[in-house]
Amino acid sequence: MTQKIAAGVTNLKLKFAGEDALLFKGVSLAFRPGEHALLLGPSGCGKSTLLQVLSGLIPGSIEVPMIADEVIVPERWGYVFQDPDTQFCMPYVDEELAFVLENLQVPREDMPARIERHLRQVGLSLPDSHVPIQTLSQGMKQRLAIASALATEPEVLFLDEPTALLDEEGTEQVWQTIRSLADGMTLIVVEHKIEGIIDLFDRIVVIGPAGEVVADGAAREVISLRKKELDRYGVWYPGIWDDRPSLRRSPLPAPDVPPLLAMERYRGLRGSVVVIEAEQADVYPGDWIGIMGDNGAGKSSLLLAIMRLIKTEGVCEVAGRELKKVEHLAEHAAFVFQNPELQFVTHSVRDEIEYSLAVDGVPLEERRARSADLMDALQLLESADRHPYQLSMGQKRRLSVASAIIRGQRLLLLDEPTFGLDARNTFAMLDLLERLRAEGMAIVMVTHDPRIVERYCTKLWRVREGRLTHAIDVSTPANMAASR
């Protein structure tokens, strides 16, 4: 008797427009009903594309040239993208879930209770569910996207890095939710943050850099027996931070220099509502500030306020001056958005990195040399001629950082720069930032990863309920332990 398949593909070949090489060269995979499978691999290897093929999004909704002997698409499935903004259909939270329920022909009178239940499932607590989606933090949006997928009551749930934008508490809530619903449901998941969830999966498929299947087997066997290959491919595995050598931090610049950033009674507002307050805070050359706090606490708003991208009150001096126009601030401070696509303006990776240098009148030969060095450091050389929107989320993130730091401003603001990155590129980026910090750059970075703060940051800023509550020196292990 032929075993039933929940989702699968046979002899898949796929090629993106403008690319010379095939992404997949005959990949065959099949997933059984009720199986919990985790797809691992380096950024850009095709994991997200494979999910879209298995769900039928490619080529059904996304036109990508592909051929396969057979594609088995599940009848009822839910899908959660890396970037939640790409999948919302309605402007309000309750309307987004109601839209799903309407398509399932749920009676209108049953909808309010169903909406509240799905929001509770993912830990999204709102005083009023009729709130604009765009007022939510990225992490809160991700929880809503997961709630919308669960509302379809899927047989197969496709998850593309569902917790990339969530803090530790939110990550735990989401996986608790998935665990509570996982019995009998087929899960096919792409995820980088796998510590603590390996036991949820009975199978791991490892995709190599060229889109080939390099390992496929029982989850714990793949992790224990193929660790060297996982490390070579830059794949996250439990314990990888312990296998990293200790950082030899370069000395900080002399302490008698003035601050690059100084805030006093500074507030950021959206409309008339204060969303972030900082009573007093300074950033000096050689500082690496890690900003941590719950989703929606105001971390991203703090960076936006520093760059004058939202309305502000109070004092915020950059390089000793109160610069109130973004174009003046950009001469001294570089900013990387949480969503990298918000800052792309050209049609190729190389042009994107060189754009600000071209505007500054830097000669072509120098632009090429500087961009080549950055592309090499951030594993983007092979993608130099690709359009930014053709990149994976991890590649887009690396590009956004490269294009921000190319001018060499002394203050760098980063909003979740490592989400969506594989291990190799995470460490490459962090090591690059450490070299820049040692040369006197000041880095202010929102992150949810305490290991980054522990290993790389010199200070920790805590943001709680819209307030920068305190700054802690975490440059020594003892101080970091005391900050927890």
N, C-alpha and C positions, 0 to 999 in steps of 0.2 A: 504494500500500500504506500502510495506517495505521501510523504509528510507535508502537512499544510504549511504554507509560508505566509507570514504576516506582511512582509515587505522584502523585496529583493531585486537584484539586477544581474543579468548575465552578459558577459563580454561587452562591458560598457567602454565606449570610446567617445571622448568629448573634447572640444576645442573652442576656446573663446575667440571671438572676432579679433583680428589683428595679431593673434599669437601664431608663431610658427610651429610650436610643438603641441602635441596632444597633452591634455592634463591627465586623462586616464587612457591606458593602452590595453584595454581588455579586462577590466576589473569585474570580478563576479563575487557577489555576496548574497546570502539569504539569511533572513532572521525569522525564527520560529515564534508563534503566538506565545505571549507571556515572557519572552526572553528579555533580559535587561542587558543591553550591549552598550559599551563605551568606546567611542572612536577617539584615538589619540594620534597625534602627529604634529610636526612643526607648522608654524604659521605659513599659510599659502600653499599647503600640500593638497587642498581640495576637500577637506572634511565637510565644510559647510555646503559646498557644491554637491557632494555626495548625498547629504541629507535632503537637499532640494530635489535631486533626481528620484530618490526613494519615495518622497511624498508626492511626486508628480508636479511640483512647482516648476521644475525644468523637465520638458519644454512647455508644459501646459500654460503657465503664466509668465515665465521668464524665458524668452527666446534665446536659447543657446544651441548651436549645432551639436548634435549627439546622435549616435546610433548604438543600439544594443539588440542582442538576440531576443531578450525578454525583460520587461520591467513589471514587477508586481507591486501595485500601489494599493494600500489599504483603503477600505470603504469609508471608515470613520477615523479621522486622525486630527491631531492638534499640533500646531507648530509654534515654537517660540524662537524668534530671531535674536541675534547678538544685540542689535540695536532696536529697542522696542518701538521707537518712533516710526519705523518703517511699516508697522503692521496695524496701527490704529486707524479706524474708519470714522469715528465719531469724535466730537470735541469734548464731551464730558465723560467722566468715569462711569456713571450709571448707564449712560446711553451706549457706551462701548460694550458693556456686558449685555444690555437689553438687545442690542443688534444681533449678538450671537443667539440669544434665546428666542428672538423672533424667527430666525432662520430654522430653529429647532421646533417651531410652532408651540412654544410654551405659552399657556394662557397668560394674558396681561396681569390678572390678579395674583398669579403665582410669582411674578417676576421680582418684586421687591425682596421677598425672603430669599430667593435664589441668588440675587445680586449680593446681598449681605453675606450669605454663606460662602460664596466664592471669594469675596474680599477677605473674610476671616481666614479662609484656608491658606492664604499666602501672607498673612500677617499684615495686611494693608488696612490700618485703622484710620478712618476718616470721620470727623464729626458729621459731615454731610457728603454722601456719595455723589451728589450733583455738583461736582467741582470740575473746573476746566483741567483737562489732562496736562496741558502745557504749564500749569502751575506746580506740578509734581516734580520732585527730584528725579534724576535718571534711575536711581535705584527703585523708587516708588513706581515709576513707569514700568520697570521690568516686572515687578510683582503683579501689576495690572495685566501685563501681557500674558503672564503665566495663568492668571485667573481666567482670562478670556479663552485660553487654550483648554483649560480644564472644563470650562462651561460647555464645550462641545461634546463632553462625555466620550472621549476618543478611545478606540481600540488600540491605536498606536500613538504614542506621544513622542514627537521629535523635539529635542531640546538643543539649541545651539548656544552654548555657554550661558545658561539661564541665570547664573549668579555672578556674572562678570562685574556688574555694577553695584553689588550689594555689600554692605558691611558684614562683619562676622555674625552678628545676631540675625540679620536678614537672610544670610546664606543658610544658616542653620534652620530657620523657619521654613524656607522654601524646600530644603531637602527633607525635613520632617513631613511636610505636606505631600511631597512626591512619594516618600516611603509609605505613608498611610494609604495612598491610592494605588500603589504599584502592583499589588497582588492581582494577577490575572491580566494586567495591562502590559503591552509591549513597550519598552523604553529603548529608544535609540538616541544616544546623547553624545554631543561634543562638549567637552569641558576641560579646562586647564587645572582648576582647583580641585584636585581629586583626593587630597588627604581627608580621611574621615568618611569617605563615601564608597571606597572600593568594595566594601561588603555588600553594597546594593547591587553590584553588577556580577553576573555570572560569566560574562564574556568580554574580552577586550580585543579590538581590532586596531592595529597600528598601521597608519598610512605613512609611507616614506616621502621624502622631499619631491619625488617625481610623480606622486599620485599612485604608487604601487603599494599593494598589501605586503608588509614585511613581517607581520606577526598576527596570528589569529588563534585565540585559544582561551582557556579558563583564566579568569581575571587574575587570580593570585599567582598562577604559574607564569603568566606573561610578565607580571611585575617583578617576581623573584628571579626568573631565569633569563630575562632579556634586559636587565638593567643597563648593561653596557651599551646595547643598541639604543635604548631609550635616551641615555645620556648623549650618545653620538648624534642622534637626531634632534636633540634639544627639547625632548618631551619631559614635562613635569612628572615626577614620581614621588611617592612618599619618602621623606628623608633626604631629598635633594639638597635642602639648605644645609643640613649637617655635613654633606659631602663637599660643600664649597669651602675653599680655604678662607681663613679669617682675613678681613680687610685690613690692610696696612694703611691706616689713614695718614695722609700727608698733613704736616702742621698747618694750622690756620694762619692767615696773614696777621700782621701786627694788630693788637687790639685797640690802638689809639687812633684808628681811622674813624671818620664819621659814618653813620649808618647809611646804607643805600635806600632803605625804606623806613619811614618813621610815621606811625599812626598815633593820633591822640583824639579821644572822644569821637571816633570815626564810625559812621553808620552808613549802611547801604539800604536803599528802599526800592520796593517795587510798587509803583503808584504812591500811595500815602502810607503803606505798611512797611515798617522797619523789619528787614529780614536778617540783618547781621549787624552786630555792634562789637567794636574793639575799643576798650577804654584806653589802652596804651600798649604799643608793641613796636619793637625795632628789629631790623634785619641788617646784619653787617656783612661785608665781603667775606666769603668763606663759610658763611652759614648754610646749612642744609636743613630747612624747616620742614618737618612732616606734619601735615594737618590731618587730624583724625576726629571722628565723631559719627554719630548715627546718620543714616540716610535722612535727608531733609533738614539737618541741623543748621545748615547755612555755610558749609565749607566752600562749595562752588560760588556762592554769592559773595563770599569774602574776596575771592580772586577777581570776580567781576567788578566789585566795588573798587579794588585797588587799581584796576585798569580803566575806571570811570565808564564802564559799559552799562551800569545801572546808575540811577540817581543816588547822590551821596550828600552827606553832611559831615562837618568836622574837618580835621586836619589829616592829610595824607601826603607826606613829602617823599619824592623819589629823586635820588641824587641831589638832595639838599634843596629841592624846589617843589613848590606846589604846582604840578602840571595838570591842568584840568581838561586838556584835549587829548584824545587817544593818539593822534598822530605825533604829538610831542612826547607822550609817555613811551611810544614805541621806539624812540631813539635810545631809551635807556632800559626798557623792560620788554622781554619777549613773553608771549602768552600762548599756551597750548590748551585749546578747548577740550572738554570731556568728549565731545563728538568731533572727531577729526575732520569730517566732511564740511563742517561749518567754515573752515578756513582755506579750502582749496580754490584756486583761481585760474589754474592753467590746465593744459591738456596732456602733460607728461610728468613723470616723477622728477626727471632732471630739471625741467623748466620750473616746477613747483619749488624745488630747493633753491634754485638760482634767482627766483623772481625778485626778492627784495634786494639782492645784490645788483641786478640789472637796473632796478629803480634808482639805486644809489650811484649808478654809473661806473661800477667796477668793471674793468676790462674783461673781455670774453675769456681769455686764457686763464686769468686768475679765478674767474667764476667756475670754469670747468674743473680746475685743480681742487678748489675748496669743496665743490659739490661731490667730486669723485671720492675724496677722503671720507666725507660723511656717509655716502652711500656704501662704501666699503665697511665702515665701522658698524652700520646698522643693517647690513645684509640686504641692500636695495640695488646693488649694481646690476643684477640680472633683470631688474624691473625698470631700468632707467627710462625706457621709451614707452612704457605702458601708461595708460590714462589712470589718474589717481582713483577713479571710481571702479576700475577693474581689479583693484587690489583686495586682498583679504582684510578683515578688520585689523588684524595685527600689523599688517604691512602699512595700512593707512595710519595707524597710530605712530609707527616709526617714522613715516614720512612727515607727519605733522610736527614731530619733535625736531627732525632734521631741518625743516624749513623755518622753524622758530629760532634755532640756535645759530644758524649760518652767519648772521650779522655780528655775532659776538657781543650782544648787549650784556651788561654786568648783572642784571636781575632777570631771573627766569621763573615764570609762574607756570606750573604744570597741574592740570586737573586729571587725575587718574591716568598717568602716562603708561602704565604697564598692563592695563586691562586688555585682554585679547591677545597677549603676547605669549609665545612659548618660552621655555626656560632659557634657551640659548640667547634669544633676543632680549629677554628681560635683563639677564646679567650683562649683556653687551651694552645695553642702554645705561644701566646703573653704573657700570664701570666708566663709561664715557662721561656721565654727569659728575662722577667723583673726580675725574681728571680736570674737568672745568671748574669744579668747586675749589680744588687745590690751587688753581691758577688765580683765584680771587672772585669767581662768579658766586653770587648768592642765589640759592634755589629755594623756592617756596612751593611745596608739592602736596596736593591732596592725595591721600592713599588710604586704602582699607587694610593694607597688609602690615601687621606689626613687625614682621621680620625685616621688611625694608627699613622701617624706622630704626629698629635695633641695630642693623648692620651698617646703615649708611648715614642716617640723619645725625645732626649735631644737637638739634632742639626739636621738641614736640609741642605743637599747639593743639589744645583741645577745644573743640567747638561744641557747645551744648545749647540747644533750644535758641539758636540765633545769637549766641554770645561767644566771643573768644574769651574763655574763662581763665586760662593760665598758660604760660609757656614754661617748659621744663627742659633743662639741659640733659640730653640723653647721650652725650658723647662718650660716657663710660658705662660698662655693664651694670655697675651698682646703681647709677642714676636711672638707667632704663628699667631695672627691676623695681625701683621705688616708684616709678611713674605708672605702673600697671594698676 
